Amino acid sequence: MPEMIDIRSDTVTQPTREMLEAMLQAQVGDDVFGEDPTVNALQEKAAALFGKEAALFCPSGTMSNQIGIKVHTQPGDEVICDELAHVYLYEGGGIAANSGASVRLLKGVNGRFTAEQVRQNINRRDDSHLAWTRVVAIENTVNKGGGCCWDLREIERIRAVCLEHDIAMHLDGARLFNALVARDESPRDYGRLFDTISVCLSKGLGAPAGSLLLGSRALLAKAHRQRKLLGGGMRQAGYLAAAGLFALERNIPRLSYDHAKAKALESELRTLPYVAAVLPVETNIVIFTLAEPLSTDAFLQQLQHQRVRASSIGPQTVRFVFHLDVSDAQLDSLLQALRKLRLPA
Ligand SMILES: Cc1ncc(COP(=O)(O)O)c(C=O)c1O
């Protein structure tokens, strides 16, 4: 039987033998005491890459996002983000639970809003009725926006508005490296625009776990305390950090292969009678809607029979995500499987 093609997410990757070798070789210590040399090396490397003073290794992107928001806010403050934002939709209501902050949702284009929208949604601080707008959170690439990338110039304009109003900026860069590769940008472009940045090592970069929060030394000192409060201090975390270092050193340029596969799939989907619409593909995520009355359940079940696992992310809406465990041959099998599907009209 052919092996299953798992394109539910880029989080499903298995560490390669070489990555496991690097993990085995790691020098470790107690990171809660700051004594793990591999964690320290990873944090220093990431901070230097983005031109930031400091970095903190966290178990997950959810934790690094939540800490990032927490260090900018007090209970009663407000966070501005897009209605598709992971920090709002998929982090368990963490902004309310962890920071006690309210959220102002903007309706952007596939998760990307404008500086003008931000300006129009800032609460004045001289009116005691209002929650103070303290942080704008941007996601790049936008997961629910089909992996689309932000225009750096718009982020610069948002930065200018935020500076004018004393508002911090947080980047959910779970897949920022995909955006950097797709748009030929540098981590420093983002380091200079955001106060805090969360990047994930366990998505397209292929590490088994781990994310990094980047920022100033002062903010990261607060973040260290918040990680402790959330129970996120890990002891000999250097074994995981070694995978993260390997990922940063070896797995960034190859993201373009995932993007090429996603593009090939996009072209195919546009020819299929049961596909109603496909979001424009820029990176490794492909989101499309099925023509009515075909249900996502029926579609995903049929795909599963063809040994493909994908996920539903809303009514009629399916997401495929490419990653380093999907080979060229598997892409061909996937395209064939999609062509073969006989679905009720
Ligand atoms: C855009 C985005 N941000 C944050 C996260 C959270 O990462 P984690 O699953 O490591 O908590 C995800 C996870 O898929 C994500 O897609």
The ligand as a MOL file (V3000), in Angstrom:
LIG
                    3D

  0  0  0     0  0            999 V3000
M  V30 BEGIN CTAB
M  V30 COUNTS 16 16 0 0 0
M  V30 BEGIN ATOM
M  V30 1 C 0.1640 31.3930 12.5080 0
M  V30 2 C 0.3870 30.5350 13.7120 0
M  V30 3 N 0.7750 31.0980 14.8610 0
M  V30 4 C 1.0060 30.3830 15.9630 0
M  V30 5 C 0.8560 29.0190 15.9550 0
M  V30 6 C 1.0620 28.2620 17.2460 0
M  V30 7 O 2.1200 27.3940 17.2330 0
M  V30 8 P 2.1470 26.1030 18.1950 0
M  V30 9 O 1.2940 25.0830 17.5440 0
M  V30 10 O 3.5950 25.7590 18.2640 0
M  V30 11 O 1.6230 26.5220 19.5260 0
M  V30 12 C 0.4550 28.3730 14.7900 0
M  V30 13 C 0.2830 26.9050 14.7700 0
M  V30 14 O -0.1000 26.2980 13.8170 0
M  V30 15 C 0.2200 29.1560 13.6350 0
M  V30 16 O -0.1870 28.5910 12.4830 0
M  V30 END ATOM
M  V30 BEGIN BOND
M  V30 1 1 1 2
M  V30 2 1 2 3
M  V30 3 2 2 15
M  V30 4 2 3 4
M  V30 5 1 4 5
M  V30 6 1 5 6
M  V30 7 2 5 12
M  V30 8 1 6 7
M  V30 9 1 7 8
M  V30 10 2 8 9
M  V30 11 1 8 10
M  V30 12 1 8 11
M  V30 13 1 12 13
M  V30 14 1 12 15
M  V30 15 2 13 14
M  V30 16 1 15 16
M  V30 END BOND
M  V30 END CTAB
M  END
